Amino acid sequence: MDQPLWVPIFQTLVVFVYFLLVTAVLIWAERRVVARMQHRVGPNRVGPFGALQTLVDGAKMFFKEDPTPGMVNNPVYTIAPLVGVIAGFLSIAVIPLGFDVTLFGETFPLVVADLNVGVLWILAMGSIHVYSVFLAGWSSNSPYPLLGGIRSSAQMVSYEIAQGLAVASVVVYAGSLRISDIIAGQQTSTLIEGMPGWYAIPLFPAFLVFVIGMVAEAGRPPFDLAEAEGELVGGFHTEYSGMRFGMFMLAEFMNVVTMSAIVVTLFLGGPNGPTFGLPDAIAWVLPILWFSLKMIGFIFFFILLRGALPRYRYDRLMSLGWKVLIPIALVWVLVTAGFVLLAEEGIATTVRLVLAGAAGLLVLALLVTAGPARLAGASDRPKRAPIPTPAPDRAPASRHVERDREEVAP
Amino acid sequence: MTAHDLVFVIVGLVTAVSAILVVTSRHLMHAALYLALTLTGIGGVFLVLGAGFIALVQVVVYVGAVAVLFLFGLMLTRAPIGREALDSQNRGLGLAVAGALFVLLAALIIPAFGGESTAEVTGPTIEAIGIAIFADWVLPFEVLSMLLLAALIGAILLARREAGESGTEAEVTRIEMGEALADEPDRHEAVGTSAPAGELGAGGGR
C-alpha cells in the first residue's frame, strides 16, 4: 500500500482504455467482416478502411435528439442503460492484461483489482447486467420492449446457471477464486510435461458450456432473441434513441469483449505464453500480446457466428440451456471434484487420467445420444396419443381443446 | 471518524432508506426494485466489514437470482401492478410489529456486543466457510435445501392452479394433463421446460 497515488490511477486507466479501444475496433471489424461475408463492402469512407467509422457514429449518437416517450416510467427508464454500461465496465476490473510491469521504479500488475473472490465478482456483475435489460423492457411501458426484456432476462438467468457451473469446475480445479491464482495454475501442465496447462483441455466440457453460454449471455447471434428484429422490432431497446440507445449498443459490444477476456483468462491461460528468453525490459510486452491475440481470436469467433448462423428459436434456446448445458456442466463439476480428490489422495496420474477419460467419454456419449434428440423438439418425436377425454368438470375447456384439434387436423 | 466509518455510514444509510422505501412505496414494481437495492446495500455492508466472499455471494444469490425472480413473478402472474394496488390497510399493525422487532433486536445486540472494541476484522477464509457449511453444518444445510425444493414445487403447483382459474383454457388444460397436441411442437416443447420459460416460449413461438 506504499505505492504512490498514480499507480492505481494508471492501472485503472490503462485497463479501461484498452478495453474501450478493443470495443471500438470490434464494432468496426464486425461491420467489415460481416459485410465481406455477405458480399458487401461495409463502412469504408471514414479513415483508412473506414476504421474511424465507430468514432463518427459515436459522435452522431451524442448529438442526436433523445426524446423520452410520454408513457415511460422515469427514472427507471433513464437508469436502465447506465446499469448495463456500469456493470460491463466493472466486470473487467478483475481481469489482468499482463503480468507485473515496471514503470518509473514501481512494479505493479496490469489489473485494476486482484480480488481474492475475483471469479465471483465476474458472476455478480453478470447478474447485475440482467437488470439493465429487464428494467429497460419494463420501464418502456410498451409491448415489444416488455416481451424482449422478459425473454432476454429469462435467457440470461438460465444461461448464468450453466456458466456458473462451468466456472465452478475451474474454481474446483484451480483451488482458488483469485484470478491470478487461476492464471498461475495454467502456467504449466501437471499432466503432460512442457505443455501449457490451459484448463480448456482437462475441463473441456466446461469450456464448451462456457463458450456457448457466453454467446447467450452477451445476447449475440444466434442467441439474440432479446432484440429479434423480425419479431420484436428492437426488443428491450425499442423505445430508446440517441445516446441512451448508444449505451445499450456499447454495453452489448463491451459484453462481447468482456466475455472473450473472461474465457481466455479462465480457460486459455490468460496472459501466459512463451517469452523466448527475451530480457525483462522487453518481455513484459509479450503477455499483453498473448492475451490480446487470444482475446481477438474469440472476438472473431463471435463475429463469424453472427455472420454464419440464423437465429435460434426461443423454446429451443431454453431447452438447450436447461436440458443439455446445465447437466453437462453439473456432471463435469462432479468429475473435476473427484479428480482433485483423487489427486489429493495421491493416486497415480495415469489412473486419474484413465478415470477422467472414462468420465469424459460418458459425457460425450450422453451428449451424442440425448442431446440431439432433446434439442430436436417434439416435431421429431413419435406422435403422441390423442388427448384422453377430459373430466366432466372441465367441460368448457374440453370444448376448446376439441376445437383446437379440429383446426390443426387438416 | 475514519474514511472507513464514513463509507460504512453511507452504505448503511442507503440500505436503511431503501428498506423503508420497500414498504412505503405505493408502486409494486418500485418496491421490488428498492428491495434489490436494499439487498445490494447489505452486500455493500458485508464488503465494508471485510467479508468480500459473503458480500459477492449476497449479490449473486439475492440480487442476481431472488430479486430477479420477484420481478419475473410480478410480470408473469397477474399480480396487480399499479399505483393504488399496494395497500394492505395494515399500516398501524405493521409499524408496531417492525418497531417492536427493532427494539427487541437492539435490546439484545447492544448489551451483547456494545462494549467490544472494533479491531481490524479479517473475515474467515473461503476454505473455512466451505468446511463449516459442508462438514459441521451439513445437516441444517441439507434440510434447508429440502425446504427450498418443497417451496419450489409448491410454487409451481400454486401457479398452475392460478392459471386454471383465469382465462386461457386451452393451454391450461394441456399443462394440467401434462400433454400437448403432437402437431404443435412449439407449445409442447414449451410446456416441457420450466414454467416461466415455457410461457415465454409459447408466446414467442406463436
Chai-1 contact restraints between the chains, C-beta under 6 A:
chainA,res_idxA,chainB,res_idxB,connection_type,confidence,min_distance_angstrom,max_distance_angstrom,comment,restraint_id
A,V117,B,G52,contact,1.0,0.0,6.0,A-B,restraint_1
A,V117,B,F53,contact,1.0,0.0,6.0,A-B,restraint_2
A,V117,B,L56,contact,1.0,0.0,6.0,A-B,restraint_3
A,L120,B,L56,contact,1.0,0.0,6.0,A-B,restraint_4
A,L123,B,V60,contact,1.0,0.0,6.0,A-B,restraint_5
A,A124,B,L56,contact,1.0,0.0,6.0,A-B,restraint_6
A,A124,B,V59,contact,1.0,0.0,6.0,A-B,restraint_7
A,A124,B,V60,contact,1.0,0.0,6.0,A-B,restraint_8
A,S127,B,V60,contact,1.0,0.0,6.0,A-B,restraint_9
A,S127,B,G64,contact,1.0,0.0,6.0,A-B,restraint_10
A,V130,B,V68,contact,1.0,0.0,6.0,A-B,restraint_11
A,I150,B,M75,contact,1.0,0.0,6.0,A-B,restraint_12
A,R151,B,L200,contact,1.0,0.0,6.0,A-B,restraint_13
A,A154,B,A197,contact,1.0,0.0,6.0,A-B,restraint_14
A,A154,B,L200,contact,1.0,0.0,6.0,A-B,restraint_15
A,V157,B,V68,contact,1.0,0.0,6.0,A-B,restraint_16
A,Y314,B,G201,contact,1.0,0.0,6.0,A-B,restraint_17
A,Y314,B,G204,contact,1.0,0.0,6.0,A-B,restraint_18
A,D315,B,E189,contact,1.0,0.0,6.0,A-B,restraint_19
A,D315,B,A190,contact,1.0,0.0,6.0,A-B,restraint_20
A,D315,B,G201,contact,1.0,0.0,6.0,A-B,restraint_21
A,D315,B,G205,contact,1.0,0.0,6.0,A-B,restraint_22
A,M318,B,T193,contact,1.0,0.0,6.0,A-B,restraint_23
A,M318,B,A197,contact,1.0,0.0,6.0,A-B,restraint_24
A,M318,B,G201,contact,1.0,0.0,6.0,A-B,restraint_25
A,S319,B,T193,contact,1.0,0.0,6.0,A-B,restraint_26
A,G377,B,P185,contact,1.0,0.0,6.0,A-B,restraint_27
A,G377,B,E189,contact,1.0,0.0,6.0,A-B,restraint_28
A,A378,B,P185,contact,1.0,0.0,6.0,A-B,restraint_29
A,A378,B,H188,contact,1.0,0.0,6.0,A-B,restraint_30
A,A378,B,E189,contact,1.0,0.0,6.0,A-B,restraint_31
A,S379,B,P185,contact,1.0,0.0,6.0,A-B,restraint_32
A,K383,B,A182,contact,1.0,0.0,6.0,A-B,restraint_33
A,R384,B,A182,contact,1.0,0.0,6.0,A-B,restraint_34
A,I387,B,E179,contact,1.0,0.0,6.0,A-B,restraint_35
A,A397,B,E169,contact,1.0,0.0,6.0,A-B,restraint_36
A,A397,B,T173,contact,1.0,0.0,6.0,A-B,restraint_37
A,H400,B,E169,contact,1.0,0.0,6.0,A-B,restraint_38
A,H400,B,A170,contact,1.0,0.0,6.0,A-B,restraint_39
A,V401,B,A170,contact,1.0,0.0,6.0,A-B,restraint_40
A,V401,B,T173,contact,1.0,0.0,6.0,A-B,restraint_41
A,D404,B,A170,contact,1.0,0.0,6.0,A-B,restraint_42
A,V408,B,D183,contact,1.0,0.0,6.0,A-B,restraint_43
